[in-house]
Amino acid sequence: MRKRQANATGSCGAREAVFHETRWRSGGLPILHRPVVVRSYRYRGLSPCILTLLTGAGAAEIGAVDAVRSIGLRVQFFSAVFWYWHISRAAHASHSSRSCGRRRRQLLDTRILGSLAAVPAQTPGWSVTSIYYHDSVSAAGDVARAREFQIGNIPANLTATVNANVNANVNLGFLAGTYTFATPVLGGQAYASLLAAYGSNSTSLAGALTGTLTTPGGAIPFLRFDSINSSIVAFGDLVPQFALRWNAGVNNYMTYVTADLPVGAYQSNRLANLGIGHWAIDAGGGYTYFDPKTGHEASAVLGFTYNFIDPSTQYQSGVDMHLDWGVSQFLTKQWQVGLVGYLYQEIGCDSGSGDRVGCFQSRVVGVGPQVGYIFPLGDNLQGYLNLKAYGEFANENRPAGWNLWLTFNVSPAAPTPPTPTKPRFTK
């Protein structure tokens, strides 16, 4: 009787055998070098020896699995950026708006959050991510009128119609530190991050204001032409975030909570701001499908934001819903291409004693391409670049235009994996 062993494990002749698959894994980002991890799977009918020959011990999945898992750190941060952007721009669109744009949210995840949002990372510890963000938007009609109300440019006794345009150009740099905990929380991987922003906002408003001014002597016609230019270079608000992620094969799940700490540059009577002027809290969950054999990936994150009242204007934005999605394909272990998009919809009405524009629910949709690239940085570091661009449409009570995001992540490189050994057969 002959007895055969594959890598000295299991029986090739067994009807139900254990096949040991070798995969490379990394932390932080998909990368070229990964430590070896051994996992076991049970297959009925096929011996582990045959499976090893057919699959090459999981060689087809090398890189793809960890490409997704490690990008999770970057996505968690990106979702936080996207949420901050969402609330600040929506605020800008309405009377409660104080900043350059509510759409500055990602990682959480982020959170946008977009491709790979729910995929856990592999290595605990610190990661640092930076993002350059450009936003160019414009609006007219009710949005321009709301901005006039916000900065106190329309008297309370004036019933007016505004024929004006608002234009804004924003350039921001975001920096975040993210810590991945080694100890599981509720069976998932836990993350904590803090996001800061610094940059510029240039906003202009030009047009005519017509209406009727109520005075003690009666109503009189009113006409005024406005041309307002406002620019600022300063820090934005701080955004802390906590997230949990779980993995089950090709299915990945996540939940998060984040907040806006109103410490950024903001004045209620200024057209351009970088802070939103009030507290906000956001929570939600997401899902990512990733097939390491094909490199196919699809993600969606749904969140809801509660805005606290602005103490300087007594205006409160309604609860909003934001859905961020992304689909991508890993062409190689280094290149990723795909599409991204978002839907922002305010589902509650604006309110407060300072509300002079009514319910003013806002909405906008954005879609665009993305491309990602992974590369080594010396012997001990690895880098990841991602470029996204969105074109906006279907906007209501909110500016629309286009925006661009350039993300750069640096994390420690994983050690070079040992050379896999060939199966040994004994008679």
C-alpha positions as CSV (number, residue, x, y, z in Angstrom):
1,M,0.0,0.0,0.0
2,R,1.3,3.4,-1.0
3,K,0.8,6.5,1.1
4,R,1.2,9.9,-0.5
5,Q,1.4,13.3,1.2
6,A,1.3,16.8,-0.2
7,N,3.6,19.1,1.8
8,A,3.4,16.5,4.5
9,T,-0.2,17.3,5.2
10,G,-3.4,15.3,4.5
11,S,-4.0,12.2,2.4
12,C,-4.2,12.5,-1.3
13,G,-6.4,9.4,-1.4
14,A,-8.9,10.6,1.1
15,R,-12.4,11.2,-0.3
16,E,-12.7,14.4,1.8
17,A,-9.3,16.0,2.0
18,V,-7.8,19.2,3.4
19,F,-6.2,21.5,0.9
20,H,-3.7,24.0,2.2
21,E,-3.7,27.2,0.2
22,T,-0.9,29.7,0.3
23,R,-1.8,33.3,-0.1
24,W,0.1,36.5,0.2
25,R,-1.2,39.2,2.5
26,S,-0.2,42.7,3.3
27,G,-1.3,45.5,5.5
28,G,-2.0,49.1,4.5
29,L,-2.1,48.7,0.7
30,P,-2.1,46.1,-2.0
31,I,1.6,45.6,-2.6
32,L,4.1,43.5,-4.4
33,H,5.5,41.7,-1.4
34,R,3.4,39.9,1.3
35,P,4.1,37.5,4.1
36,V,2.8,34.0,3.6
37,V,-0.3,32.9,5.4
38,V,-1.6,29.3,5.2
39,R,-5.3,28.6,5.2
40,S,-7.1,25.3,4.9
41,Y,-10.2,24.4,2.8
42,R,-12.1,21.2,2.5
43,Y,-13.0,19.8,-0.9
44,R,-15.1,16.8,-1.6
45,G,-14.1,14.4,-4.3
46,L,-10.7,16.0,-5.3
47,S,-7.5,15.2,-3.6
48,P,-5.4,18.1,-2.3
49,C,-2.6,17.0,-4.6
50,I,-4.7,17.5,-7.7
51,L,-6.1,20.7,-6.4
52,T,-2.6,22.0,-5.7
53,L,-1.6,21.3,-9.3
54,L,-4.8,22.8,-10.7
55,T,-4.7,26.0,-8.6
56,G,-1.0,26.6,-8.2
57,A,-1.6,26.9,-4.5
58,G,-3.7,30.0,-4.9
59,A,-1.2,31.8,-7.1
60,A,-4.1,33.3,-9.2
61,E,-5.3,35.1,-6.2
62,I,-2.0,36.5,-5.1
63,G,-2.1,40.3,-4.8
64,A,-5.8,40.6,-5.6
65,V,-7.1,39.7,-2.1
66,D,-4.7,42.0,-0.3
67,A,-5.0,44.8,-2.9
68,V,-8.5,45.2,-1.6
69,R,-7.9,44.6,2.1
70,S,-5.1,47.0,2.4
71,I,-6.8,49.9,0.5
72,G,-9.4,49.7,3.3
73,L,-7.3,52.1,5.4
74,R,-7.2,54.7,2.7
75,V,-10.9,54.3,2.0
76,Q,-11.8,54.7,5.6
77,F,-10.1,58.1,5.6
78,F,-11.6,59.0,2.2
79,S,-15.1,58.4,3.5
80,A,-14.6,60.8,6.3
81,V,-13.4,63.4,3.8
82,F,-16.4,62.8,1.6
83,W,-18.8,63.2,4.5
84,Y,-17.2,66.5,5.6
85,W,-17.6,67.7,2.0
86,H,-21.2,66.6,1.9
87,I,-22.3,68.5,5.0
88,S,-20.2,71.6,4.2
89,R,-21.4,72.0,0.6
90,A,-25.1,71.4,1.5
91,A,-24.7,74.0,4.2
92,H,-23.3,76.3,1.6
93,A,-26.3,75.7,-0.7
94,S,-28.8,76.5,2.0
95,H,-29.1,79.4,4.5
96,S,-27.5,77.2,7.1
97,S,-24.5,76.7,4.9
98,R,-21.3,78.1,6.1
99,S,-18.7,76.6,4.0
100,C,-17.3,75.7,0.6
101,G,-19.3,72.5,0.1
102,R,-21.2,69.8,1.9
103,R,-19.7,67.1,-0.2
104,R,-16.2,67.0,1.6
105,R,-16.7,63.6,3.1
106,Q,-15.0,58.9,1.9
107,L,-13.2,56.6,4.5
108,L,-15.3,55.8,5.9
109,D,-14.9,55.0,4.8
110,T,-14.1,56.5,3.6
111,R,-18.0,56.1,4.1
112,I,-17.7,56.9,-0.3
113,L,-17.4,56.1,0.2
114,G,-16.6,54.5,-3.0
115,S,-14.5,51.4,-4.0
116,L,-13.3,49.0,-1.3
117,A,-15.1,50.8,1.5
118,A,-16.0,47.8,3.6
119,V,-12.8,45.7,3.1
120,P,-10.7,45.3,6.3
121,A,-7.0,46.0,6.3
122,Q,-4.5,43.2,7.3
123,T,-2.0,44.9,9.5
124,P,-2.7,46.8,12.7
125,G,-0.9,50.1,13.4
126,W,-0.7,53.6,12.0
127,S,-1.3,54.8,8.4
128,V,-1.1,58.3,7.1
129,T,-3.1,59.6,4.1
130,S,-3.2,62.9,2.3
131,I,-5.7,64.2,-0.3
132,Y,-5.7,67.1,-2.7
133,Y,-9.3,68.2,-3.4
134,H,-10.5,70.7,-6.0
135,D,-14.2,71.8,-6.3
136,S,-15.6,74.1,-8.9
137,V,-19.4,74.8,-8.6
138,S,-22.0,77.4,-9.5
139,A,-25.7,78.0,-8.8
140,A,-28.4,80.6,-9.4
141,G,-32.0,81.4,-8.4
142,D,-33.0,80.1,-4.9
143,V,-29.5,79.1,-4.0
144,A,-28.2,82.6,-4.6
145,R,-31.1,84.0,-2.7
146,A,-30.4,81.7,0.2
147,R,-26.8,82.9,0.3
148,E,-27.9,86.5,0.4
149,F,-30.1,85.6,3.4
150,Q,-27.2,83.8,5.1
151,I,-24.8,86.6,5.0
152,G,-27.5,89.1,6.2
153,N,-27.6,90.9,2.9
154,I,-31.4,91.0,2.6
155,P,-33.3,93.0,5.2
156,A,-36.0,91.2,7.2
157,N,-38.7,93.6,5.9
158,L,-37.8,93.0,2.3
159,T,-39.9,90.7,0.0
160,A,-37.4,90.1,-2.8
161,T,-36.6,88.1,-5.9
162,V,-33.0,87.4,-6.7
163,N,-31.6,87.1,-10.2
164,A,-28.0,86.3,-9.4
165,N,-25.3,83.6,-9.8
166,V,-23.0,82.1,-7.2
167,N,-19.6,80.7,-8.2
168,A,-17.1,78.9,-5.9
169,N,-13.6,77.5,-6.4
170,V,-12.1,75.5,-3.6
171,N,-8.6,73.9,-3.2
172,L,-8.0,71.9,0.0
173,G,-5.4,69.6,1.4
174,F,-6.6,66.9,3.8
175,L,-4.4,65.0,6.2
176,A,-5.4,62.1,8.4
177,G,-3.9,59.6,10.8
178,T,-5.6,56.3,11.1
179,Y,-4.9,53.6,13.7
180,T,-6.0,50.0,13.1
181,F,-6.5,48.0,16.3
182,A,-5.0,44.5,16.6
183,T,-7.7,43.3,19.0
184,P,-11.0,42.5,17.3
185,V,-14.1,44.4,18.3
186,L,-17.5,42.5,18.0
187,G,-15.6,40.1,15.7
188,G,-14.5,42.9,13.3
189,Q,-11.5,45.0,12.7
190,A,-11.7,48.4,14.4
191,Y,-10.3,51.8,13.1
192,A,-10.0,55.2,14.6
193,S,-9.0,58.3,12.6
194,L,-8.8,62.1,12.8
195,L,-9.0,64.3,9.7
196,A,-7.8,67.9,9.3
197,A,-8.1,70.3,6.4
198,Y,-6.3,73.4,5.2
199,G,-6.8,75.4,2.0
200,S,-8.6,78.1,0.1
201,N,-12.1,79.1,-0.9
202,S,-13.0,81.8,-3.3
203,T,-16.7,82.6,-3.7
204,S,-18.4,85.3,-5.7
205,L,-22.1,86.4,-6.0
206,A,-23.3,88.8,-8.7
207,G,-26.8,89.8,-9.8
208,A,-29.9,91.9,-9.1
209,L,-32.2,92.0,-6.1
210,T,-35.7,93.3,-6.7
211,G,-38.7,93.4,-4.5
212,T,-40.9,95.4,-2.1
213,L,-39.6,97.0,1.1
214,T,-42.0,97.4,3.9
215,T,-41.7,100.7,5.8
216,P,-43.8,102.6,8.4
217,G,-44.9,104.8,5.6
218,G,-45.9,101.9,3.4
219,A,-44.4,99.5,0.8
220,I,-41.9,100.9,-1.7
221,P,-40.3,99.3,-4.7
222,F,-36.7,98.1,-4.1
223,L,-33.9,97.4,-6.6
224,R,-30.2,96.7,-5.9
225,F,-27.3,95.2,-7.8
226,D,-24.8,93.1,-5.9
227,S,-21.3,92.1,-6.7
228,I,-19.7,90.3,-3.8
229,N,-16.3,88.6,-3.8
230,S,-15.0,86.6,-0.8
231,S,-11.8,84.7,-0.4
232,I,-10.2,82.9,2.5
233,V,-7.1,80.7,3.2
234,A,-7.4,78.9,6.6
235,F,-8.0,75.6,8.4
236,G,-11.3,73.6,8.2
237,D,-13.1,71.6,10.8
238,L,-11.8,68.5,12.5
239,V,-13.4,65.2,11.7
240,P,-12.9,62.2,14.0
241,Q,-14.2,58.8,12.9
242,F,-14.6,55.2,14.3
243,A,-15.4,52.2,12.0
244,L,-15.7,48.4,12.2
245,R,-15.2,46.0,9.2
246,W,-15.9,42.3,8.8
247,N,-14.8,39.9,6.1
248,A,-16.6,36.7,5.0
249,G,-15.1,35.4,1.8
250,V,-16.0,37.7,-1.1
251,N,-18.4,39.6,1.1
252,N,-17.3,42.5,3.3
253,Y,-19.3,44.6,5.7
254,M,-18.7,47.8,7.6
255,T,-20.3,50.3,9.9
256,Y,-19.1,53.7,11.0
257,V,-19.8,56.8,13.0
258,T,-18.2,60.2,12.5
259,A,-18.6,63.8,13.6
260,D,-17.8,67.4,12.6
261,L,-16.1,69.5,15.2
262,P,-16.7,73.1,14.3
263,V,-13.2,74.6,14.8
264,G,-12.6,75.7,11.3
265,A,-12.7,79.3,9.9
266,Y,-16.3,80.4,9.8
267,Q,-18.3,83.7,10.0
268,S,-22.0,83.6,9.3
269,N,-21.9,87.0,7.4
270,R,-19.0,85.9,5.2
271,L,-19.6,84.4,1.8
272,A,-16.6,82.1,1.8
273,N,-15.9,79.8,4.7
274,L,-14.0,76.6,5.4
275,G,-15.9,75.5,8.5
276,I,-19.6,74.8,8.8
277,G,-20.2,76.7,12.0
278,H,-22.2,73.9,13.8
279,W,-21.8,70.4,15.1
280,A,-22.9,67.4,13.0
281,I,-22.9,63.6,13.5
282,D,-23.1,61.0,10.8
283,A,-23.5,57.2,10.9
284,G,-24.1,54.4,8.4
285,G,-23.0,51.1,6.9
286,G,-21.6,49.7,3.8
287,Y,-20.9,46.5,1.7
288,T,-18.1,45.5,-0.6
289,Y,-18.1,42.5,-3.0
290,F,-14.7,41.5,-4.1
291,D,-13.8,38.3,-6.1
292,P,-10.0,37.8,-5.8
293,K,-10.0,35.4,-8.7
294,T,-11.4,37.9,-11.2
295,G,-10.4,41.2,-9.6
296,H,-14.0,42.4,-9.8
297,E,-15.1,44.8,-7.0
298,A,-18.3,46.7,-6.1
299,S,-19.0,48.8,-3.1
300,A,-21.8,51.0,-1.6
301,V,-22.0,53.0,1.6
302,L,-25.2,54.5,2.9
303,G,-25.1,57.2,5.7
304,F,-27.3,59.7,7.4
305,T,-26.3,63.1,8.9
306,Y,-27.9,65.0,11.7
307,N,-27.0,68.7,11.8
308,F,-27.2,70.7,15.0
309,I,-28.4,74.2,15.0
310,D,-26.0,77.0,14.0
311,P,-25.8,79.2,17.1
312,S,-24.8,82.3,15.2
313,T,-27.8,82.2,12.8
314,Q,-30.3,80.0,14.6
315,Y,-30.7,78.0,11.4
316,Q,-30.7,74.2,11.4
317,S,-30.2,72.0,8.2
318,G,-32.4,69.0,7.9
319,V,-31.3,65.3,8.1
320,D,-29.6,64.2,4.9
321,M,-28.9,60.9,3.3
322,H,-25.8,60.2,1.2
323,L,-25.1,57.1,-0.9
324,D,-21.5,56.6,-2.2
325,W,-20.7,53.8,-4.6
326,G,-17.8,52.5,-6.6
327,V,-17.0,49.6,-9.0
328,S,-13.5,48.7,-10.1
329,Q,-11.3,46.1,-11.8
330,F,-7.8,45.2,-10.8
331,L,-6.0,44.8,-14.1
332,T,-2.8,43.8,-12.3
333,K,-1.5,43.7,-8.8
334,Q,-0.6,47.4,-9.2
335,W,-3.3,49.0,-11.5
336,Q,-7.0,49.5,-10.6
337,V,-9.6,51.3,-12.8
338,G,-13.3,51.9,-12.4
339,L,-16.2,54.2,-11.8
340,V,-17.4,56.1,-8.7
341,G,-20.5,58.0,-7.8
342,Y,-22.7,59.5,-5.1
343,L,-26.2,60.6,-4.4
344,Y,-26.9,63.3,-1.8
345,Q,-30.5,63.9,-0.8
346,E,-31.8,66.0,2.1
347,I,-34.7,64.1,3.6
348,G,-35.6,66.5,6.4
349,C,-36.6,70.1,6.2
350,D,-34.4,73.1,7.3
351,S,-35.8,74.8,10.4
352,G,-35.0,77.2,13.2
353,S,-35.9,80.8,14.0
354,G,-33.4,82.0,11.5
355,D,-34.9,80.0,8.6
356,R,-36.2,82.5,5.9
357,V,-36.2,80.1,3.0
358,G,-38.5,77.3,4.1
359,C,-37.9,73.6,3.9
360,F,-35.2,74.0,1.2
361,Q,-34.4,70.3,0.7
362,S,-31.4,69.9,-1.5
363,R,-30.1,67.1,-3.8
364,V,-27.2,66.4,-6.2
365,V,-25.9,63.3,-8.1
366,G,-22.3,62.8,-9.2
367,V,-20.5,60.2,-11.4
368,G,-17.0,59.9,-12.7
369,P,-13.9,57.7,-13.4
370,Q,-11.2,56.5,-11.0
371,V,-7.7,55.0,-11.4
372,G,-5.3,53.6,-8.8
373,Y,-1.6,52.7,-8.8
374,I,0.5,50.9,-6.2
375,F,4.3,51.3,-6.1
376,P,7.2,50.6,-3.7
377,L,9.0,53.5,-1.9
378,G,12.4,52.1,-1.0
379,D,12.8,48.9,1.0
380,N,10.5,49.7,3.9
381,L,7.6,51.7,2.5
382,Q,4.9,51.4,-0.2
383,G,2.8,54.1,-1.8
384,Y,-0.7,54.2,-3.3
385,L,-2.0,56.9,-5.7
386,N,-5.7,57.2,-6.6
387,L,-7.3,59.8,-8.8
388,K,-11.1,60.4,-8.9
389,A,-13.2,63.0,-10.7
390,Y,-16.9,63.6,-10.5
391,G,-19.3,65.5,-12.8
392,E,-22.6,66.6,-11.0
393,F,-26.1,66.8,-12.3
394,A,-29.8,66.6,-11.1
395,N,-29.1,69.3,-8.5
396,E,-31.8,71.0,-6.6
397,N,-31.3,73.9,-4.1
398,R,-27.6,73.2,-4.2
399,P,-24.6,74.2,-6.4
400,A,-23.4,71.8,-9.0
401,G,-20.2,71.5,-11.0
402,W,-17.2,69.1,-10.9
403,N,-14.7,68.0,-8.4
404,L,-11.4,66.1,-8.3
405,W,-9.6,64.0,-5.6
406,L,-6.0,63.0,-5.7
407,T,-5.2,60.6,-2.8
408,F,-1.7,59.6,-1.7
409,N,-1.1,57.0,1.0
410,V,2.1,55.8,2.6
411,S,2.4,52.7,4.7
412,P,5.0,50.2,5.8
413,A,5.9,47.6,3.2
414,A,5.3,44.0,4.1
415,P,8.4,41.7,4.3
416,T,9.4,39.7,1.3
417,P,7.6,36.3,1.4
418,P,9.7,33.1,1.5
419,T,9.9,31.1,-1.7
420,P,7.1,28.6,-1.7
421,T,8.2,25.0,-1.7
422,K,7.0,22.4,-4.2
423,P,4.8,19.5,-3.0
424,R,6.8,16.5,-1.7
425,F,5.5,13.0,-2.5
426,T,6.5,10.0,-0.5
427,K,5.9,6.4,-1.4
